[in-house]
Amino acid sequence: MMPLTLAKEGAANSVKKIGGKPEIRRFLETLGFVAGADVTVVSQMGGNVIVHIKDSRVAISREMASKILV
């Protein structure tokens, strides 16, 4: 397992685990980051990570992305 911030751009990954405080986990779950979900890093710019999950693109902070293990 590795944090989403280390995933290669364009490579499909599967979410294994979400870390962090309960409120952060709940927020990420509402965006579709649940165990078993497919996620692809589109790009990393500045402090943000843009990902493709559940037929939509989502921008999350690098800090939040580090809590998502793939």
PQR file of N, CA, C, O and H, with PARSE charges and radii, in Angstrom:
ATOM      1  N   MET A   1       0.841  -1.191   0.000 -0.4000 1.5000
ATOM      2  CA  MET A   1       0.000   0.000   0.000 -0.0000 2.0000
ATOM      3  C   MET A   1       0.882   1.249   0.000  0.5500 1.7000
ATOM      4  O   MET A   1       1.971   1.271   0.573 -0.5500 1.4000
ATOM      5  N   MET A   2       0.371   2.281  -0.661 -0.4000 1.5000
ATOM      6  CA  MET A   2       1.082   3.560  -0.697 -0.0000 2.0000
ATOM      7  C   MET A   2       0.052   4.683  -0.703  0.5500 1.7000
ATOM      8  O   MET A   2      -1.089   4.475  -1.116 -0.5500 1.4000
ATOM      9  H   MET A   2      -0.514   2.264  -1.126  0.4000 1.0000
ATOM     10  N   PRO A   3       0.447   5.879  -0.247 -0.5600 1.5000
ATOM     11  CA  PRO A   3      -0.497   6.996  -0.296  0.2800 2.0000
ATOM     12  C   PRO A   3      -0.781   7.400  -1.743  0.5500 1.7000
ATOM     13  O   PRO A   3       0.062   7.213  -2.621 -0.5500 1.4000
ATOM     14  N   LEU A   4      -1.946   7.944  -1.983 -0.4000 1.5000
ATOM     15  CA  LEU A   4      -2.345   8.358  -3.318 -0.0000 2.0000
ATOM     16  C   LEU A   4      -1.375   9.375  -3.916  0.5500 1.7000
ATOM     17  O   LEU A   4      -1.235   9.454  -5.137 -0.5500 1.4000
ATOM     18  H   LEU A   4      -2.630   8.096  -1.270  0.4000 1.0000
ATOM     19  N   THR A   5      -0.708  10.149  -3.070 -0.4000 1.5000
ATOM     20  CA  THR A   5       0.237  11.162  -3.557 -0.0000 2.0000
ATOM     21  C   THR A   5       1.422  10.544  -4.290  0.5500 1.7000
ATOM     22  O   THR A   5       2.078  11.229  -5.074 -0.5500 1.4000
ATOM     23  H   THR A   5      -0.822  10.085  -2.079  0.4000 1.0000
ATOM     24  N   LEU A   6       1.713   9.257  -4.053 -0.4000 1.5000
ATOM     25  CA  LEU A   6       2.836   8.588  -4.712 -0.0000 2.0000
ATOM     26  C   LEU A   6       2.419   7.802  -5.956  0.5500 1.7000
ATOM     27  O   LEU A   6       3.267   7.246  -6.653 -0.5500 1.4000
ATOM     28  H   LEU A   6       1.179   8.700  -3.416  0.4000 1.0000
ATOM     29  N   ALA A   7       1.120   7.758  -6.232 -0.4000 1.5000
ATOM     30  CA  ALA A   7       0.636   7.006  -7.394 -0.0000 2.0000
ATOM     31  C   ALA A   7       1.033   7.715  -8.683  0.5500 1.7000
ATOM     32  O   ALA A   7       1.076   8.944  -8.738 -0.5500 1.4000
ATOM     33  H   ALA A   7       0.431   8.210  -5.665  0.4000 1.0000
ATOM     34  N   LYS A   8       1.324   6.929  -9.720 -0.4000 1.5000
ATOM     35  CA  LYS A   8       1.692   7.498 -11.015 -0.0000 2.0000
ATOM     36  C   LYS A   8       0.468   8.107 -11.694  0.5500 1.7000
ATOM     37  O   LYS A   8      -0.638   7.575 -11.606 -0.5500 1.4000
ATOM     38  H   LYS A   8       1.289   5.930  -9.674  0.4000 1.0000
ATOM     39  N   GLU A   9       0.687   9.234 -12.375 -0.4000 1.5000
ATOM     40  CA  GLU A   9      -0.405   9.877 -13.104 -0.0000 2.0000
ATOM     41  C   GLU A   9      -0.874   8.966 -14.232  0.5500 1.7000
ATOM     42  O   GLU A   9      -0.061   8.405 -14.967 -0.5500 1.4000
ATOM     43  H   GLU A   9       1.586   9.667 -12.447  0.4000 1.0000
ATOM     44  N   GLY A  10      -2.191   8.823 -14.362 -0.4000 1.5000
ATOM     45  CA  GLY A  10      -2.767   8.017 -15.428 -0.0000 2.0000
ATOM     46  C   GLY A  10      -2.920   6.542 -15.111  0.5500 1.7000
ATOM     47  O   GLY A  10      -3.604   5.826 -15.842 -0.5500 1.4000
ATOM     48  H   GLY A  10      -2.851   9.278 -13.765  0.4000 1.0000
ATOM     49  N   ALA A  11      -2.299   6.068 -14.037 -0.4000 1.5000
ATOM     50  CA  ALA A  11      -2.402   4.650 -13.668 -0.0000 2.0000
ATOM     51  C   ALA A  11      -3.634   4.417 -12.793  0.5500 1.7000
ATOM     52  O   ALA A  11      -3.891   5.172 -11.855 -0.5500 1.4000
ATOM     53  H   ALA A  11      -1.743   6.650 -13.442  0.4000 1.0000
ATOM     54  N   ALA A  12      -4.389   3.371 -13.106 -0.4000 1.5000
ATOM     55  CA  ALA A  12      -5.576   3.039 -12.314 -0.0000 2.0000
ATOM     56  C   ALA A  12      -5.137   2.373 -11.009  0.5500 1.7000
ATOM     57  O   ALA A  12      -4.274   1.496 -11.007 -0.5500 1.4000
ATOM     58  H   ALA A  12      -4.181   2.758 -13.868  0.4000 1.0000
ATOM     59  N   ASN A  13      -5.732   2.793  -9.922 -0.4000 1.5000
ATOM     60  CA  ASN A  13      -5.443   2.223  -8.606 -0.0000 2.0000
ATOM     61  C   ASN A  13      -6.754   1.878  -7.922  0.5500 1.7000
ATOM     62  O   ASN A  13      -7.818   2.357  -8.313 -0.5500 1.4000
ATOM     63  H   ASN A  13      -6.434   3.506  -9.923  0.4000 1.0000
ATOM     64  N   SER A  14      -6.666   1.053  -6.909 -0.4000 1.5000
ATOM     65  CA  SER A  14      -7.836   0.694  -6.118 -0.0000 2.0000
ATOM     66  C   SER A  14      -7.623   1.200  -4.695  0.5500 1.7000
ATOM     67  O   SER A  14      -6.557   1.006  -4.109 -0.5500 1.4000
ATOM     68  H   SER A  14      -5.801   0.664  -6.591  0.4000 1.0000
ATOM     69  N   VAL A  15      -8.646   1.852  -4.145 -0.4000 1.5000
ATOM     70  CA  VAL A  15      -8.551   2.358  -2.774 -0.0000 2.0000
ATOM     71  C   VAL A  15      -8.546   1.182  -1.814  0.5500 1.7000
ATOM     72  O   VAL A  15      -9.444   0.342  -1.850 -0.5500 1.4000
ATOM     73  H   VAL A  15      -9.512   2.010  -4.621  0.4000 1.0000
ATOM     74  N   LYS A  16      -7.535   1.121  -0.954 -0.4000 1.5000
ATOM     75  CA  LYS A  16      -7.432   0.033   0.022 -0.0000 2.0000
ATOM     76  C   LYS A  16      -7.927   0.470   1.400  0.5500 1.7000
ATOM     77  O   LYS A  16      -8.610  -0.284   2.094 -0.5500 1.4000
ATOM     78  H   LYS A  16      -6.805   1.804  -0.925  0.4000 1.0000
ATOM     79  N   LYS A  17      -7.571   1.700   1.786 -0.4000 1.5000
ATOM     80  CA  LYS A  17      -7.896   2.154   3.140 -0.0000 2.0000
ATOM     81  C   LYS A  17      -7.879   3.677   3.184  0.5500 1.7000
ATOM     82  O   LYS A  17      -7.118   4.321   2.461 -0.5500 1.4000
ATOM     83  H   LYS A  17      -7.016   2.312   1.222  0.4000 1.0000
ATOM     84  N   ILE A  18      -8.728   4.247   4.040 -0.4000 1.5000
ATOM     85  CA  ILE A  18      -8.752   5.689   4.250 -0.0000 2.0000
ATOM     86  C   ILE A  18      -8.335   5.940   5.692  0.5500 1.7000
ATOM     87  O   ILE A  18      -8.929   5.395   6.623 -0.5500 1.4000
ATOM     88  H   ILE A  18      -9.346   3.724   4.627  0.4000 1.0000
ATOM     89  N   GLY A  19      -7.317   6.765   5.870 -0.4000 1.5000
ATOM     90  CA  GLY A  19      -6.850   7.090   7.218 -0.0000 2.0000
ATOM     91  C   GLY A  19      -7.345   8.464   7.639  0.5500 1.7000
ATOM     92  O   GLY A  19      -8.153   9.083   6.946 -0.5500 1.4000
ATOM     93  H   GLY A  19      -6.834   7.207   5.114  0.4000 1.0000
ATOM     94  N   GLY A  20      -6.862   8.928   8.764 -0.4000 1.5000
ATOM     95  CA  GLY A  20      -7.216  10.267   9.242 -0.0000 2.0000
ATOM     96  C   GLY A  20      -8.346  10.263  10.248  0.5500 1.7000
ATOM     97  O   GLY A  20      -8.830   9.216  10.679 -0.5500 1.4000
ATOM     98  H   GLY A  20      -6.205   8.425   9.327  0.4000 1.0000
ATOM     99  N   LYS A  21      -8.749  11.470  10.606 -0.4000 1.5000
ATOM    100  CA  LYS A  21      -9.817  11.644  11.597 -0.0000 2.0000
ATOM    101  C   LYS A  21     -11.165  11.224  10.999  0.5500 1.7000
ATOM    102  O   LYS A  21     -11.338  11.239   9.780 -0.5500 1.4000
ATOM    103  H   LYS A  21      -8.356  12.320  10.255  0.4000 1.0000
ATOM    104  N   PRO A  22     -12.118  10.851  11.863 -0.5600 1.5000
ATOM    105  CA  PRO A  22     -13.430  10.392  11.362  0.2800 2.0000
ATOM    106  C   PRO A  22     -14.107  11.393  10.429  0.5500 1.7000
ATOM    107  O   PRO A  22     -14.723  10.986   9.444 -0.5500 1.4000
ATOM    108  N   GLU A  23     -14.007  12.699  10.715 -0.4000 1.5000
ATOM    109  CA  GLU A  23     -14.683  13.675   9.845 -0.0000 2.0000
ATOM    110  C   GLU A  23     -14.031  13.741   8.463  0.5500 1.7000
ATOM    111  O   GLU A  23     -14.715  13.974   7.466 -0.5500 1.4000
ATOM    112  H   GLU A  23     -13.506  13.030  11.515  0.4000 1.0000
ATOM    113  N   ILE A  24     -12.728  13.541   8.399 -0.4000 1.5000
ATOM    114  CA  ILE A  24     -12.033  13.518   7.098 -0.0000 2.0000
ATOM    115  C   ILE A  24     -12.431  12.266   6.327  0.5500 1.7000
ATOM    116  O   ILE A  24     -12.677  12.330   5.122 -0.5500 1.4000
ATOM    117  H   ILE A  24     -12.172  13.353   9.209  0.4000 1.0000
ATOM    118  N   ARG A  25     -12.496  11.134   7.014 -0.4000 1.5000
ATOM    119  CA  ARG A  25     -12.902   9.886   6.351 -0.0000 2.0000
ATOM    120  C   ARG A  25     -14.321  10.002   5.801  0.5500 1.7000
ATOM    121  O   ARG A  25     -14.591   9.571   4.680 -0.5500 1.4000
ATOM    122  H   ARG A  25     -12.297  11.082   7.992  0.4000 1.0000
ATOM    123  N   ARG A  26     -15.230  10.583   6.589 -0.4000 1.5000
ATOM    124  CA  ARG A  26     -16.623  10.754   6.134 -0.0000 2.0000
ATOM    125  C   ARG A  26     -16.685  11.650   4.907  0.5500 1.7000
ATOM    126  O   ARG A  26     -17.412  11.349   3.960 -0.5500 1.4000
ATOM    127  H   ARG A  26     -15.011  10.933   7.500  0.4000 1.0000
ATOM    128  N   PHE A  27     -15.930  12.752   4.909 -0.4000 1.5000
ATOM    129  CA  PHE A  27     -15.916  13.676   3.774 -0.0000 2.0000
ATOM    130  C   PHE A  27     -15.417  12.969   2.518  0.5500 1.7000
ATOM    131  O   PHE A  27     -16.006  13.114   1.447 -0.5500 1.4000
ATOM    132  H   PHE A  27     -15.339  12.996   5.678  0.4000 1.0000
ATOM    133  N   LEU A  28     -14.337  12.207   2.647 -0.4000 1.5000
ATOM    134  CA  LEU A  28     -13.785  11.497   1.493 -0.0000 2.0000
ATOM    135  C   LEU A  28     -14.747  10.422   0.987  0.5500 1.7000
ATOM    136  O   LEU A  28     -14.823  10.167  -0.215 -0.5500 1.4000
ATOM    137  H   LEU A  28     -13.859  12.090   3.518  0.4000 1.0000
ATOM    138  N   GLU A  29     -15.485   9.790   1.914 -0.4000 1.5000
ATOM    139  CA  GLU A  29     -16.471   8.779   1.513 -0.0000 2.0000
ATOM    140  C   GLU A  29     -17.581   9.410   0.690  0.5500 1.7000
ATOM    141  O   GLU A  29     -18.067   8.794  -0.258 -0.5500 1.4000
ATOM    142  H   GLU A  29     -15.424   9.997   2.890  0.4000 1.0000
ATOM    143  N   THR A  30     -17.995  10.631   1.033 -0.4000 1.5000
ATOM    144  CA  THR A  30     -19.053  11.294   0.257 -0.0000 2.0000
ATOM    145  C   THR A  30     -18.584  11.622  -1.151  0.5500 1.7000
ATOM    146  O   THR A  30     -19.404  11.749  -2.061 -0.5500 1.4000
ATOM    147  H   THR A  30     -17.600  11.132   1.803  0.4000 1.0000
ATOM    148  N   LEU A  31     -17.261  11.763  -1.346 -0.4000 1.5000
ATOM    149  CA  LEU A  31     -16.708  12.014  -2.680 -0.0000 2.0000
ATOM    150  C   LEU A  31     -16.519  10.725  -3.471  0.5500 1.7000
ATOM    151  O   LEU A  31     -16.219  10.768  -4.664 -0.5500 1.4000
ATOM    152  H   LEU A  31     -16.596  11.661  -0.607  0.4000 1.0000
ATOM    153  N   GLY A  32     -16.694   9.575  -2.812 -0.4000 1.5000
ATOM    154  CA  GLY A  32     -16.566   8.289  -3.496 -0.0000 2.0000
ATOM    155  C   GLY A  32     -15.321   7.499  -3.123  0.5500 1.7000
ATOM    156  O   GLY A  32     -15.096   6.411  -3.653 -0.5500 1.4000
ATOM    157  H   GLY A  32     -16.938   9.541  -1.843  0.4000 1.0000
ATOM    158  N   PHE A  33     -14.513   8.034  -2.217 -0.4000 1.5000
ATOM    159  CA  PHE A  33     -13.296   7.323  -1.797 -0.0000 2.0000
ATOM    160  C   PHE A  33     -13.650   6.290  -0.739  0.5500 1.7000
ATOM    161  O   PHE A  33     -13.597   6.566   0.459 -0.5500 1.4000
ATOM    162  H   PHE A  33     -14.696   8.918  -1.787  0.4000 1.0000
ATOM    163  N   VAL A  34     -14.013   5.092  -1.198 -0.4000 1.5000
ATOM    164  CA  VAL A  34     -14.329   3.984  -0.298 -0.0000 2.0000
ATOM    165  C   VAL A  34     -13.461   2.799  -0.700  0.5500 1.7000
ATOM    166  O   VAL A  34     -12.987   2.732  -1.834 -0.5500 1.4000
ATOM    167  H   VAL A  34     -14.056   4.867  -2.171  0.4000 1.0000
ATOM    168  N   ALA A  35     -13.254   1.874   0.212 -0.4000 1.5000
ATOM    169  CA  ALA A  35     -12.421   0.702  -0.070 -0.0000 2.0000
ATOM    170  C   ALA A  35     -12.966  -0.034  -1.292  0.5500 1.7000
ATOM    171  O   ALA A  35     -14.162  -0.307  -1.389 -0.5500 1.4000
ATOM    172  H   ALA A  35     -13.639   1.928   1.133  0.4000 1.0000
ATOM    173  N   GLY A  36     -12.068  -0.348  -2.217 -0.4000 1.5000
ATOM    174  CA  GLY A  36     -12.449  -1.059  -3.418 -0.0000 2.0000
ATOM    175  C   GLY A  36     -12.757  -0.163  -4.612  0.5500 1.7000
ATOM    176  O   GLY A  36     -12.864  -0.654  -5.736 -0.5500 1.4000
ATOM    177  H   GLY A  36     -11.096  -0.126  -2.138  0.4000 1.0000
ATOM    178  N   ALA A  37     -12.902   1.138  -4.389 -0.4000 1.5000
ATOM    179  CA  ALA A  37     -13.208   2.064  -5.492 -0.0000 2.0000
ATOM    180  C   ALA A  37     -11.975   2.253  -6.375  0.5500 1.7000
ATOM    181  O   ALA A  37     -10.846   2.273  -5.884 -0.5500 1.4000
ATOM    182  H   ALA A  37     -12.815   1.537  -3.476  0.4000 1.0000
ATOM    183  N   ASP A  38     -12.204   2.390  -7.674 -0.4000 1.5000
ATOM    184  CA  ASP A  38     -11.112   2.647  -8.607 -0.0000 2.0000
ATOM    185  C   ASP A  38     -10.846   4.145  -8.662  0.5500 1.7000
ATOM    186  O   ASP A  38     -11.776   4.945  -8.764 -0.5500 1.4000
ATOM    187  H   ASP A  38     -13.121   2.374  -8.072  0.4000 1.0000
ATOM    188  N   VAL A  39      -9.573   4.520  -8.595 -0.4000 1.5000
ATOM    189  CA  VAL A  39      -9.191   5.935  -8.624 -0.0000 2.0000
ATOM    190  C   VAL A  39      -7.957   6.093  -9.503  0.5500 1.7000
ATOM    191  O   VAL A  39      -7.041   5.271  -9.469 -0.5500 1.4000
ATOM    192  H   VAL A  39      -8.818   3.870  -8.512  0.4000 1.0000
ATOM    193  N   THR A  40      -7.951   7.167 -10.294 -0.4000 1.5000
ATOM    194  CA  THR A  40      -6.829   7.466 -11.175 -0.0000 2.0000
ATOM    195  C   THR A  40      -6.370   8.890 -10.924  0.5500 1.7000
ATOM    196  O   THR A  40      -7.186   9.812 -10.926 -0.5500 1.4000
ATOM    197  H   THR A  40      -8.695   7.835 -10.322  0.4000 1.0000
ATOM    198  N   VAL A  41      -5.073   9.082 -10.709 -0.4000 1.5000
ATOM    199  CA  VAL A  41      -4.524  10.427 -10.538 -0.0000 2.0000
ATOM    200  C   VAL A  41      -4.428  11.063 -11.921  0.5500 1.7000
ATOM    201  O   VAL A  41      -3.754  10.533 -12.805 -0.5500 1.4000
ATOM    202  H   VAL A  41      -4.411   8.333 -10.708  0.4000 1.0000
ATOM    203  N   VAL A  42      -5.107  12.209 -12.110 -0.4000 1.5000
ATOM    204  CA  VAL A  42      -5.070  12.913 -13.387 -0.0000 2.0000
ATOM    205  C   VAL A  42      -3.839  13.818 -13.421  0.5500 1.7000
ATOM    206  O   VAL A  42      -3.062  13.787 -14.376 -0.5500 1.4000
ATOM    207  H   VAL A  42      -5.654  12.640 -11.392  0.4000 1.0000
ATOM    208  N   SER A  43      -3.668  14.623 -12.371 -0.4000 1.5000
ATOM    209  CA  SER A  43      -2.481  15.480 -12.298 -0.0000 2.0000
ATOM    210  C   SER A  43      -2.270  15.961 -10.866  0.5500 1.7000
ATOM    211  O   SER A  43      -3.172  15.919 -10.030 -0.5500 1.4000
ATOM    212  H   SER A  43      -4.299  14.648 -11.595  0.4000 1.0000
ATOM    213  N   GLN A  44      -1.047  16.417 -10.616 -0.4000 1.5000
ATOM    214  CA  GLN A  44      -0.705  16.999  -9.317 -0.0000 2.0000
ATOM    215  C   GLN A  44      -0.103  18.366  -9.585  0.5500 1.7000
ATOM    216  O   GLN A  44       0.965  18.483 -10.186 -0.5500 1.4000
ATOM    217  H   GLN A  44      -0.314  16.451 -11.295  0.4000 1.0000
ATOM    218  N   MET A  45      -0.806  19.401  -9.129 -0.4000 1.5000
ATOM    219  CA  MET A  45      -0.337  20.765  -9.337 -0.0000 2.0000
ATOM    220  C   MET A  45      -0.308  21.495  -8.005  0.5500 1.7000
ATOM    221  O   MET A  45      -1.300  21.524  -7.276 -0.5500 1.4000
ATOM    222  H   MET A  45      -1.673  19.306  -8.641  0.4000 1.0000
ATOM    223  N   GLY A  46       0.833  22.079  -7.701 -0.4000 1.5000
ATOM    224  CA  GLY A  46       0.946  22.804  -6.443 -0.0000 2.0000
ATOM    225  C   GLY A  46       0.617  21.916  -5.274  0.5500 1.7000
ATOM    226  O   GLY A  46       1.218  20.855  -5.107 -0.5500 1.4000
ATOM    227  H   GLY A  46       1.638  22.055  -8.293  0.4000 1.0000
ATOM    228  N   GLY A  47      -0.327  22.335  -4.462 -0.4000 1.5000
ATOM    229  CA  GLY A  47      -0.715  21.564  -3.286 -0.0000 2.0000
ATOM    230  C   GLY A  47      -1.929  20.704  -3.505  0.5500 1.7000
ATOM    231  O   GLY A  47      -2.451  20.123  -2.553 -0.5500 1.4000
ATOM    232  H   GLY A  47      -0.815  23.197  -4.597  0.4000 1.0000
ATOM    233  N   ASN A  48      -2.405  20.603  -4.758 -0.4000 1.5000
ATOM    234  CA  ASN A  48      -3.620  19.843  -5.027 -0.0000 2.0000
ATOM    235  C   ASN A  48      -3.351  18.612  -5.880  0.5500 1.7000
ATOM    236  O   ASN A  48      -2.395  18.557  -6.654 -0.5500 1.4000
ATOM    237  H   ASN A  48      -1.982  21.076  -5.531  0.4000 1.0000
ATOM    238  N   VAL A  49      -4.226  17.629  -5.713 -0.4000 1.5000
ATOM    239  CA  VAL A  49      -4.171  16.412  -6.523 -0.0000 2.0000
ATOM    240  C   VAL A  49      -5.526  16.289  -7.206  0.5500 1.7000
ATOM    241  O   VAL A  49      -6.561  16.300  -6.539 -0.5500 1.4000
ATOM    242  H   VAL A  49      -5.002  17.673  -5.084  0.4000 1.0000
ATOM    243  N   ILE A  50      -5.525  16.172  -8.525 -0.4000 1.5000
ATOM    244  CA  ILE A  50      -6.768  15.997  -9.267 -0.0000 2.0000
ATOM    245  C   ILE A  50      -6.892  14.523  -9.615  0.5500 1.7000
ATOM    246  O   ILE A  50      -5.996  13.937 -10.222 -0.5500 1.4000
ATOM    247  H   ILE A  50      -4.685  16.163  -9.066  0.4000 1.0000
ATOM    248  N   VAL A  51      -8.018  13.929  -9.223 -0.4000 1.5000
ATOM    249  CA  VAL A  51      -8.220  12.497  -9.435 -0.0000 2.0000
ATOM    250  C   VAL A  51      -9.526  12.251 -10.176  0.5500 1.7000
ATOM    251  O   VAL A  51     -10.434  13.083 -10.161 -0.5500 1.4000
ATOM    252  H   VAL A  51      -8.746  14.405  -8.730  0.4000 1.0000
ATOM    253  N   HIS A  52      -9.603  11.098 -10.823 -0.4000 1.5000
ATOM    254  CA  HIS A  52     -10.824  10.658 -11.484 -0.0000 2.0000
ATOM    255  C   HIS A  52     -11.371   9.501 -10.666  0.5500 1.7000
ATOM    256  O   HIS A  52     -10.724   8.464 -10.518 -0.5500 1.4000
ATOM    257  H   HIS A  52      -8.865  10.423 -10.835  0.4000 1.0000
ATOM    258  N   ILE A  53     -12.579   9.697 -10.135 -0.4000 1.5000
ATOM    259  CA  ILE A  53     -13.216   8.647  -9.337 -0.0000 2.0000
ATOM    260  C   ILE A  53     -14.715   8.672  -9.611  0.5500 1.7000
ATOM    261  O   ILE A  53     -15.327   9.740  -9.650 -0.5500 1.4000
ATOM    262  H   ILE A  53     -13.104  10.540 -10.255  0.4000 1.0000
ATOM    263  N   LYS A  54     -15.298   7.500  -9.801 -0.4000 1.5000
ATOM    264  CA  LYS A  54     -16.740   7.368 -10.047 -0.0000 2.0000
ATOM    265  C   LYS A  54     -17.247   8.335 -11.112  0.5500 1.7000
ATOM    266  O   LYS A  54     -18.180   9.099 -10.862 -0.5500 1.4000
ATOM    267  H   LYS A  54     -14.801   6.633  -9.769  0.4000 1.0000
ATOM    268  N   ASP A  55     -16.652   8.309 -12.277 -0.4000 1.5000
ATOM    269  CA  ASP A  55     -17.082   9.120 -13.430 -0.0000 2.0000
ATOM    270  C   ASP A  55     -17.042  10.627 -13.199  0.5500 1.7000
ATOM    271  O   ASP A  55     -17.762  11.371 -13.865 -0.5500 1.4000
ATOM    272  H   ASP A  55     -15.895   7.689 -12.481  0.4000 1.0000
ATOM    273  N   SER A  56     -16.223  11.082 -12.279 -0.4000 1.5000
ATOM    274  CA  SER A  56     -16.083  12.527 -12.086 -0.0000 2.0000
ATOM    275  C   SER A  56     -14.652  12.859 -11.686  0.5500 1.7000
ATOM    276  O   SER A  56     -13.905  12.005 -11.207 -0.5500 1.4000
ATOM    277  H   SER A  56     -15.638  10.478 -11.737  0.4000 1.0000
ATOM    278  N   ARG A  57     -14.293  14.114 -11.893 -0.4000 1.5000
ATOM    279  CA  ARG A  57     -12.968  14.581 -11.494 -0.0000 2.0000
ATOM    280  C   ARG A  57     -13.109  15.371 -10.209  0.5500 1.7000
ATOM    281  O   ARG A  57     -14.008  16.199 -10.064 -0.5500 1.4000
ATOM    282  H   ARG A  57     -14.899  14.808 -12.282  0.4000 1.0000
ATOM    283  N   VAL A  58     -12.213  15.103  -9.286 -0.4000 1.5000
ATOM    284  CA  VAL A  58     -12.254  15.744  -7.984 -0.0000 2.0000
ATOM    285  C   VAL A  58     -10.857  16.263  -7.655  0.5500 1.7000
ATOM    286  O   VAL A  58      -9.862  15.567  -7.856 -0.5500 1.4000
ATOM    287  H   VAL A  58     -11.482  14.431  -9.404  0.4000 1.0000
ATOM    288  N   ALA A  59     -10.795  17.489  -7.149 -0.4000 1.5000
ATOM    289  CA  ALA A  59      -9.526  18.046  -6.690 -0.0000 2.0000
ATOM    290  C   ALA A  59      -9.515  17.990  -5.165  0.5500 1.7000
ATOM    291  O   ALA A  59     -10.426  18.497  -4.509 -0.5500 1.4000
ATOM    292  H   ALA A  59     -11.604  18.055  -6.986  0.4000 1.0000
ATOM    293  N   ILE A  60      -8.483  17.373  -4.613 -0.4000 1.5000
ATOM    294  CA  ILE A  60      -8.343  17.314  -3.164 -0.0000 2.0000
ATOM    295  C   ILE A  60      -6.951  17.811  -2.799  0.5500 1.7000
ATOM    296  O   ILE A  60      -6.035  17.807  -3.621 -0.5500 1.4000
ATOM    297  H   ILE A  60      -7.743  16.961  -5.145  0.4000 1.0000
ATOM    298  N   SER A  61      -6.817  18.233  -1.567 -0.4000 1.5000
ATOM    299  CA  SER A  61      -5.513  18.733  -1.124 -0.0000 2.0000
ATOM    300  C   SER A  61      -4.524  17.582  -1.030  0.5500 1.7000
ATOM    301  O   SER A  61      -4.908  16.423  -0.870 -0.5500 1.4000
ATOM    302  H   SER A  61      -7.561  18.237  -0.899  0.4000 1.0000
ATOM    303  N   ARG A  62      -3.256  17.920  -1.131 -0.4000 1.5000
ATOM    304  CA  ARG A  62      -2.196  16.915  -1.032 -0.0000 2.0000
ATOM    305  C   ARG A  62      -2.256  16.224   0.335  0.5500 1.7000
ATOM    306  O   ARG A  62      -1.993  15.027   0.450 -0.5500 1.4000
ATOM    307  H   ARG A  62      -2.945  18.861  -1.261  0.4000 1.0000
ATOM    308  N   GLU A  63      -2.603  16.992   1.358 -0.4000 1.5000
ATOM    309  CA  GLU A  63      -2.713  16.440   2.713 -0.0000 2.0000
ATOM    310  C   GLU A  63      -3.793  15.366   2.777  0.5500 1.7000
ATOM    311  O   GLU A  63      -3.583  14.306   3.367 -0.5500 1.4000
ATOM    312  H   GLU A  63      -2.817  17.965   1.265  0.4000 1.0000
ATOM    313  N   MET A  64      -4.968  15.641   2.162 -0.4000 1.5000
ATOM    314  CA  MET A  64      -6.050  14.645   2.150 -0.0000 2.0000
ATOM    315  C   MET A  64      -5.656  13.442   1.312  0.5500 1.7000
ATOM    316  O   MET A  64      -5.936  12.302   1.682 -0.5500 1.4000
ATOM    317  H   MET A  64      -5.138  16.502   1.683  0.4000 1.0000
ATOM    318  N   ALA A  65      -5.002  13.696   0.178 -0.4000 1.5000
ATOM    319  CA  ALA A  65      -4.595  12.593  -0.704 -0.0000 2.0000
ATOM    320  C   ALA A  65      -3.627  11.655   0.006  0.5500 1.7000
ATOM    321  O   ALA A  65      -3.608  10.457  -0.274 -0.5500 1.4000
ATOM    322  H   ALA A  65      -4.774  14.622  -0.123  0.4000 1.0000
ATOM    323  N   SER A  66      -2.818  12.194   0.929 -0.4000 1.5000
ATOM    324  CA  SER A  66      -1.869  11.348   1.650 -0.0000 2.0000
ATOM    325  C   SER A  66      -2.569  10.406   2.626  0.5500 1.7000
ATOM    326  O   SER A  66      -1.963   9.437   3.084 -0.5500 1.4000
ATOM    327  H   SER A  66      -2.834  13.168   1.157  0.4000 1.0000
ATOM    328  N   LYS A  67      -3.836  10.674   2.953 -0.4000 1.5000
ATOM    329  CA  LYS A  67      -4.612   9.816   3.856 -0.0000 2.0000
ATOM    330  C   LYS A  67      -5.255   8.642   3.121  0.5500 1.7000
ATOM    331  O   LYS A  67      -5.730   7.693   3.746 -0.5500 1.4000
ATOM    332  H   LYS A  67      -4.329  11.461   2.581  0.4000 1.0000
ATOM    333  N   ILE A  68      -5.265   8.714   1.779 -0.4000 1.5000
ATOM    334  CA  ILE A  68      -5.890   7.670   0.970 -0.0000 2.0000
ATOM    335  C   ILE A  68      -4.815   6.680   0.549  0.5500 1.7000
ATOM    336  O   ILE A  68      -3.876   7.041  -0.161 -0.5500 1.4000
ATOM    337  H   ILE A  68      -4.879   9.484   1.272  0.4000 1.0000
ATOM    338  N   LEU A  69      -4.949   5.436   0.985 -0.4000 1.5000
ATOM    339  CA  LEU A  69      -3.970   4.404   0.637 -0.0000 2.0000
ATOM    340  C   LEU A  69      -4.479   3.554  -0.504  0.5500 1.7000
ATOM    341  O   LEU A  69      -5.613   3.076  -0.481 -0.5500 1.4000
ATOM    342  H   LEU A  69      -5.711   5.142   1.562  0.4000 1.0000
ATOM    343  N   VAL A  70      -3.624   3.365  -1.516 -0.4000 1.5000
ATOM    344  CA  VAL A  70      -4.003   2.566  -2.686 -0.0000 2.0000
ATOM    345  C   VAL A  70      -3.051   1.395  -2.841  0.5500 1.7000
ATOM    346  O   VAL A  70      -3.198   0.598  -3.767 -0.5500 1.4000
ATOM    347  H   VAL A  70      -2.703   3.754  -1.535  0.4000 1.0000
TER
END
